[in-house]
């Protein structure tokens, strides 16, 4: 009976350790960005999983609540300031999102506890379960792959190179594996077990895998650098107008907005023979397709400068049934006067459309504030001269499959245009930027990013950020960038690695069930 009571209790240790893990992992992401913490952040949580599945589920839930609250706190501010919702409703939406995401970490901890009962160690199960749940989170309910644990390492050039084979999930696997090995060593020491042989095996296994990851990073960096030297080059300029969100859509500010972008563009091209100018998402806050004085300013700019211009603007299509679909679009005006358009494929839920609006009492206010867009049909590159531009509008940069599809469809340059003014000076612009870096590495392609209020930047095919702007500062960046053509394993095969992890997780779960039943049966 005493043993049963002990197993049912939830000790302070099993509360404090997940809280510590949640804090450490949050600090490893930008804006604070102590990336080294990611390699040890999960250790307290893994040590706390030392009991039944119910206690483990609660530990995982606590970890998730702390972690996602610290990571996504800015959601409440966006909903309140720009969603026309009360602070109470905004916080409630944040809390619902955090609880939903925390169910994944709770499931992770619960499954770890169950598989441990079947004799499977966390060194085997933790990495594949974590990757499987990251992958599931990216697919369910339109997907929300915001800041997978791999993204903490966006400035670590050597370790992120593996992503052109395994995608960002492969790096998540490695980070969780390191945490699991270290947790096992600490736990075995605390338990007073004979750890001489396990200690050596853990270290040897970790060293072998680390040699693969880091060794590949050293080799691939040098290899890509050599290929960049001989690749075709273009000259690009990204323009950051820094238009405040509360002014952006005001009719009184439309001309001033275009004048700002016109002036910065002319300054950016002075003494710099530019192949393409890149403006942010909805830099033209009107229907460019309707023509008029503001559209004429943009057309005159490309004519005067004899260059290509890519910019964001809303668009619509006339429908015979009376309902007019609206799009969040990117236009490419070529120097030869051709006009191409890309319509955003993956829209932001509660940002560009409201899912299940009939079930949500606040949906009417949100639609009035943010609009209700229609998704585009497919991610097709826009072409001008030797450039085949794969456009990623805002949120689309966090979905690896969209960038991959653009490159498979022929893109030799990725351009991410975004308006992060919604986020203010919170952590969100830094988090959003960090994920875009991986799209360049996965596909071995240059990436240019134009953000209304920052962070605008250039990323080389190696993942190196060569230039970046500060937040809320009118600015431009100019750079000669490579149009490298390099097929990668990831680009050819896609997300095979997380799918394999998912299949292995299913097998582990079935084996665990069989093992527990077999033991109970005997």
N, C-alpha and C positions, 0 to 999 in steps of 0.2 A: 504493500500500500504506500509506504514511504517513497518507494521508487516511482510509483505512478504519479504521486503528487509532485515530486521533483520534476518529472518530465513535462507536466502540465503547466508549471510555473514559467514566468517570463522574467528573467533576472535583469537588473540594471545593466549588466555587461552586454546583454543581447539588445538593449536599447541604445546604449552609448556608442558601441562599436559601429553599427550601421549609420548612426548620425555622423560619426567621424568620417566614415567612407564617403558619405554624401557631400560633406563639406570639402574634403580633399579633391574629389572628382570635379566639383563645381569650380574650384580654384584653378584647376588644370586647363580650363577652357578660357579663351579670350572673353572679356577684356583683360582680366587679370593675367591669365595665360601662363601659369607656372607649369609648363608642359611636363616636366620631370615627375610631378606628383601623380600623373596618370599611371605610371609604372608601379606605384605602391598603393594607390587609392582604394583598391578593392580588397586589400589584405584584411583590414578590420572586419569587413562584412563577411568574408570567407571564413575567418576564425569564429565569428559569431554563429555561423551555421553549424551548430553542434547539438542537435536534438531532433525532435520530430518535425514533420513537414509543416505543421500548423505554426509552430514557433518560427521556423525558417521563413514561411510566407510573411509573417508579421515583421520579421527583421528586414526582409527584402522590400516590404511596403514602406517601412520607415525610411530606409535608405533612399528609395525612389522619391518619397515626398520631400525630403531634404534636398536631394540632388536636383530634381526638376523645378522645385520652387526657386532655388538659387539660379538655375540656368535660364528660366523662362519668366522671371518676375515682370519683365517689361510688357508682357502680353496684356496685363491689366491696364497699364497706362495707355497703350494703343487703343484698346476698346473704349476706354473712358474719354480720351482726348479726341479721337477721330471716328469712333463708332457710334457716337451720340447716345451712349449708355451711362447709367448712373455708376458711381464708384462701387456700389454694392453688387450690382449685376456684373460689372467688369471683373471684380475679384472672384465672384462665383464662377464665371467662365474659366478664369485662370485655375481655380481650384479643381473644377471638373477635368480640365486638361491634364493637370498634374496627377490627379488620382488615376485617370485612364493610363497615362504613361507609366505610373508606378506599378500598375498591375503586371507589366512586363518584368520589372526587376523583382517583384514578389514571386512571379512564376519561376524566374531564374533561381532564386534562393530555395524555393520549395522543391524544385527538381533536383538541385544539388543535394539537398537533405535526403530525398528519396533514393537517389542513385548511390549515395554513400552507404545506405543500408544494404544495398545489393553488392557491396564490396568494390564499387567503382570509385577511384580516386578523383579528386577535383582537377588534377593535372590533365586528366583525359576529358572529363565532362565539362568543366567550366568554360573553356574556350569555344567548344562547339555549341553549347547551349546559349552562350552570350551572343555569338554571331547569328545563330538561328533566330533569336528573339529580336535582334536589331533588324534582320531581314524581314521578319514578320511585321514589325512596326512600320517598315518602309512600304508595305503593300496593303495593309488593312485600312479600311475607311479612308480611301484616297491616298494614304501614305503620309508619314511624317518622319522622314529620316534626318531630323534636325540634330546635328552635332553627335554623330556616332563617336565612340571613344577614340577612334582612329584620328579624328579631326584635331585632337589636341596637339598632334605632332606636325602641323602644317608647315612649320619653319624648320623641321628636322629633315634636311634634304636627303641624307643617306638612308634613313629608314623608310621614307615614303616611296622610294623608287620601286619597291615590290608591287605597288598598286597597279603598274602596267601589266601585271600578270594576274593578281588575285583581286584587284579592286580594293577599295578602302576597307572592305570586310576582312581581307587578309591581314591588314595591319591591326585591326581590332582583335583578331585571333591572337596575334603575337603579344599584344599588350596584356590581354587577359591571361595568357599562358604565363607570362613573367609574374604577374600577381599571384597566380595559383601556386607556382613553384615556391615563391618566397613565403606564402601563407603556410604551405606544407612544412617547410623548414622551421618556421616559428612555432607552429602547432606541435610538431614532433618534439621540439626542444622543451616546450612548456609541459608536455605530457610525460617527459622523462623517458621517452622510448629510446631503444638502441638505434641511433640514427647514422652510424658510420656508413653503412652500405647505402641506405636510401639517400643520405646527404650527397654522396658521390654520384649516384645515378641521376638525381635531380639536377645537379650542377652540370654534369656531362651532357644531359639532354638539352638543357637550356643553352649551354655554350654551342652545341652543334646547330641548333635552330637559329641562334643569334648569328652564327657565322654565315649561314645562308642569307639571312635578311640583310645584314650589314655588308657582307661581301658582295652581294648582288648590287647593293646601293653604290658602293665604290666603283664597281665595274660599269654599271649602267650610266652613272653620271658622266664618266669620261667618254663613253661610247656616244651618248647623245650630244655632248659638247662637240665632238668631232663632226657629227652629222649636221649640226647647226651651222658650222663654218662653211659648208659647201651647199647649203640649201638656199633657195630663192628668198629674197628679202623684200619687204614693203615698209613704207614709212607711215606710221599711224599717229593720230593725236586724239586723246580722250578729253572731253570737255565736261567740267563739273560746274554747273551754274549756281548751285547752292540756293535754290529757291525754297523758301519756307513753306511747309505744308499748308498752313492756314492762308497763304497767299496764292498758292500754286494754281488753284482752279478759279480764282476770282477773275471775272471778265475784265476788270479794270487793270489787272496785272498781266494779261496775255501779251500785249505788245511789249511791255517792259521785259518779260521773260524772254521773248524771242530776240529782243535787242541785246540782252546779256549774252545769250548764246552766240549771236552773230558777232558781237565784239570780241568775245574770247576766241572764237574760231579764227577770225582774221588775225588776231595776235598770235595764235598758236602756229599759223602757217607762215608767218613772216620769217623769211630766211630758212624755211624748212619745207622742202618740196614734198608735200603730203599726198599720199595715195588715198587715204580715207580719214575722214573726221567721224568721231563717234560721240553722239549725245546720249543722255540717259533715257530711261523709261519715261514715257509721257513728257518728254522735254517740250514738245509742242502740245500744250493743253487745250487743243481744239481739234475739230475734224479737218485734217489737212486735205482730205479727199474732196471737200466742198470748195476748195479754192478760196480766193479772197486776198486781201492785203497781207495778212500774216503768212499765208502760204507762199505768196509772191516773194516775200523777204527771204524765205528758205531757198526757193528756186533760184533767186538772184545770187545768193551766196555761192551755191555750187557752180553757177555759171561764171561768176567773177574769179573764183579760186581754181576753177577747172579741176575739181577733185570730186571724189565720191563722199557721200554723207549718209550715215546710218543714224536714225533717230527714232524715238518712241512717240507714239500718238494714239489716241483712241480712234477706232474705225467702226463702221457699221455696214451692213448689207441690206439692201431692200428686198423684202420677202413678199411673195404674192399672197400669203395667208394673212397679211396685216400685221404680224408680229415682226419687229425689227431686231435682229440679233446684233449685239454690240461686242466689239473685240478690243482686247489690249494688244496693240500691234507695234511692229517695228517696220519702218519704211527704209528702203535703200534707194537713194537717188544717185544714179551713176553719172559720171562725167559726160556720158553720151546721151543724157536726158532720159534714159530708161528709168522706170519706177517699178520697184519690186516691193512686196509686202509679206511679212510673216505674222501670223496671228498666234498668240500665246496658246499653247496646248494644255499645260497643266496649271489650272487656276488655283488661287489661294482660297481655301474654305474660310468663310467669315471675313475675307479680305476683298475678294472679287465676286464671290457669289455666296449665297447662304444655303447650305444643305439642309434638307428636311425643314424648310421654312414654315410649313403648316403646323409643325409640332413645337415651334419655338415662339413664345409670346413676344420676344424682342426683335423678331426677324424684320418686321416692318421698318423699325428705326434703322437697322443695319443697312437694308436695301436702299433706303433714302440717302444714307451717308456714303456708302461705298459703291453703289451701282450694282448691276447684275449682268456680268459678262458671260459670253458664250465661248467655249473652248474652240481653238483652231483644230484643223484636221490632222496634220502630220508635221513633224519637224524636218522641213526641207531647207537646205542652204539657200542663201541669196547670193547671186553671182554678179561680180563687177570686175572686168579685166581678169587678172590671174587669181583674184580672190574668190573663194567659195566660202561664204560666211555662215557658220552655224550660230544662230541667235538663241540665247537663253535669256528670257525676260524674267527678272527678279527671282522669285521662288524656284524657277525651273533649274537654277544652278545647283540646287541641293539634290537633284535626282540624277544619278550617274547614267541611267539608261537613256535619258534625253540627249545628253552630250554625246554618248556613244552612238546613238542613232543618227545624229547630225553628221558625225564623222563617217559613219558607214555609208551615208547618203552622198558623201563626196566633200564635206567641209574640210578646208585646210587652215581655217582660223576660227576659233571660238570667240564670240563677243557676248558678254553678259552686261545687259543694260538694266538698271534698277533704280528705284526710288526708295531709299531707306530713311527718308525724312520722318516717316511715321515713328521711327524708333528713338528719335532724339539722340542724346549722348549716352544711352544705355549700352549694355554689352551686345545688343542684337546686331548692330552694323559690323562689329568685329567678328562675331560668330558667323554671320552670313558670308562675309568675305573669306573666312578660313576654309569654308567648304568648296568654294569656287576653285581654289588652288589645285585640288585633287582632280578636277576635270581635265586640267592640262596634263598632269602626270599619267593618268589612266589611258589617255589617247595619244600621248606624245605630240602635243599640239600647242601652239602659242595661244594665250588667252588675253584679251583686253577687256577691261571692266570700266564702265562709265556709270557712276552713281550720282544722283542729283546732289546729295549733300555729303557724299563720301561713303565708303572708301573706294576711290577710283584707283586702278592699278594696272600694271602689266605683269604677266606671269609667263616665264619661259617654259618650254616643254619639259624641263627638268623639275618644275615646281618652284623655281626661284622667283621671288617677287623682286623685280628690278627697280620699280618706282611705285610709290603710293602717296595719296593725298591725305591731308588731315580732314577731320569732319568740319562741316559747316563753314567752308572757305571756298569762294570762287577760285577755280584753278584749272589748269590744263597740264597734261603730260604728253611728251613727244618721245617717240622711240622707233628705231628700226627693228622690226620683228621678223622672225623666221617663219616661212611657210613650209616647215619640214613635213615630209611625207613618210610616216613610220607606222607600219602595222604593228599592233600590240596583241598579245594573247588576250588581254581583257577586251579589247575592241572587237576581236574576232569571235570570242566565245561568250562574252558577257559575264553575267553573275553566276557562273558555274560553281565557284567556291562556296558562297553562302548556301546554294542549293544542296551541295554535297553535305555541308554541315547540318542542314535541316534534315536531310535523309538520315544521317548518322544519329541525330538527336532522336528521331522517331525510333530508330533501331535500339538506341540506349534505353528509351522509355519502355519499349516492349520487353527488352531483356530484363530490365529491372522488375517489371511486373511478374515475368516468369520466374525470376530468381527468388523473389519474396514469397510467391505462392509455393514454389518448390521447397523452400526452407520451412515455411509454415506447415506444409503437408507432411514433412518428415518429423 
